């Protein structure tokens, strides 16, 4: 069975020390014979609910942290970008570029990300917007695949809004999106968010991360995206949905075992 791609790390890059702690734990406790591990961390969370919310260290400091983690722990890295002119400089540091869900229809961003990924041999991971149906992602794939091979394009399911303060994962979306010739990833923590539920910040229901992740693998997801923190309740962003770091390796092991069983 091919290795399962897993994208795991803190929501925001709070500090180099925190990034090291997360990367070291995951490097030492994941089965790297069975998973392709990408350390995840955002240098900027540009879509925070409140203007007072912590956004991250910024692109310059954030890329320094990611470069350090990549070299010290010999792991692959992923981060999101928000502007077309960020794509190339980010792709020179990380192994995978991520387009946030709310920006998934931005043609200039997709084209810049695809071109930069092609130039620097990166993956382009695009989150399906909360406002799109799975079928709508065909247009995203067509935009990106004009400049990048489809095996380098990953689509991510992170839930759909059908009203206020809740997200629902359509488990049929993985098969639909895979039919466009790309791999699919389940965002197991963001799909448990409750947007705007706390007034000036997003709420969440972390207790649903594990059953939703297992359901997604059973439904055909090729890999997992998950945010993790040593002390989630005190995280500077997404404190209600990040997984406790110490629980992540066992969960990933269970997901790998489930996928192996289903692929027999």
C-alpha positions, -999 to +999 in steps of 0.1 A: +000+000+000+013+035-008+022+057+021-006+078+034+001+116+033-005+132+067-002+169+072+000+177+110+012+206+131+000+236+151-025+260+136-002+291+139+035+291+142+036+304+177+073+301+183+103+280+171+103+262+205+067+251+200+074+240+164+104+220+175+083+202+203+056+193+178+079+182+150+101+161+174+071+143+189+057+135+155+090+125+139+097+101+168+063+086+171+048+082+136+054+052+115+073+067+086+073+035+067+036+039+063+030+077+063+044+106+044+046+132+072+044+169+064+049+193+094+022+220+091+024+255+105+009+288+093+029+320+092-003+340+088-039+333+095-054+360+074-091+351+080-093+353+118-128+362+132-115+393+151-090+419+143-075+413+177-068+376+171-033+363+168-024+358+132+011+344+133+047+355+131+045+368+095+060+354+063+097+362+069+099+348+105+075+320+096+095+307+067+126+308+089+109+286+114+097+262+087+132+261+071+147+253+105+122+225+112+128+210+078+166+209+083+167+199+120+142+170+118+145+161+081+108+163+075+087+177+048+067+209+055+035+226+044+021+261+049-007+282+035-003+314+014-028+341+007-015+362-021-002+353-056+031+371-050+038+348-020+036+316-039+071+314-053+090+325-022+070+301-001+076+272-025+113+277-022+112+268+014+083+242+019+074+210+002+037+217-002+017+249-007-018+252+007-046+274-006-071+283+022-107+273+017-121+308+014-096+315-014-101+283-035-119+301-064-092+328-067-078+321-102-047+342-098-038+324-065-044+289-080-023+297-111+005+312-090+005+283-067+005+258-095+033+275-113+054+278-082+048+242-073+059+231-107+091+252-105+101+239-071+086+204-073+060+210-046+025+196-039-004+221-043-030+213-017-063+232-021-090+233+005-126+230-009-145+261+002-173+258+027-196+272+000-188+247-028-202+214-037-177+186-044-186+188-081-176+224-082-140+215-074-136+202-110-131+238-121-103+242-095-085+211-108-088+223-143-073+257-134-044+241-115-037+213-140-030+237-168+003+243-150+009+213-127+005+176-130-026+162-114-005+138-091+008+170-075-027+184-068-045+175-036-081+185-028-091+189+008-126+184+024-131+206+054-169+206+057-197+226+041-219+253+056-256+247+054-265+274+078-249+292+107-222+281+132-218+246+119-200+225+092-211+192+077-188+168+060-203+151+029-186+117+029-194+112-008-172+142-016-140+121-015-151+098-044-165+128-063-132+148-060-111+117-067-130+113-100-112+144-113-078+126-112-064+140-079-059+128-044-082+138-016-074+148+020-097+151+050-092+181+073-101+164+105-099+193+128-113+223+109-144+203+099-153+203+136-153+241+138-183+261+148-177+293+128-185+324+148-200+304+177-180+323+203-188+357+191-153+371+184-138+337+177-147+303+162-158+275+184-155+238+179-162+203+189-129+185+192-147+153+204-158+146+168-123+147+153-117+110+157-150+096+144-149+120+114-113+111+105-122+074+106-153+079+086-133+099+060-108+071+055-136+046+052-152+068+026-121+069+005-099+099+016-063+094+006-048+112+036-053+134+066-048+170+076-049+177+113-038+205+136-022+195+169-008+213+199+008+202+232-017+223+251-047+229+228-068+249+253-041+275+255-032+276+218-032+311+202-056+300+175-082+272+170-080+263+207-113+244+205-104+221+176-067+213+177-059+177+188-038+171+219-003+163+205+002+131+225-030+115+211-021+120+175+003+091+168-021+065+181-049+080+160-028+080+129-018+044+135-055+035+138-063+053+105-034+036+087-047+002+100-082+010+088-070+020+054-049-012+051-079-033+060-101-015+035-075-018+007-071-056+010 
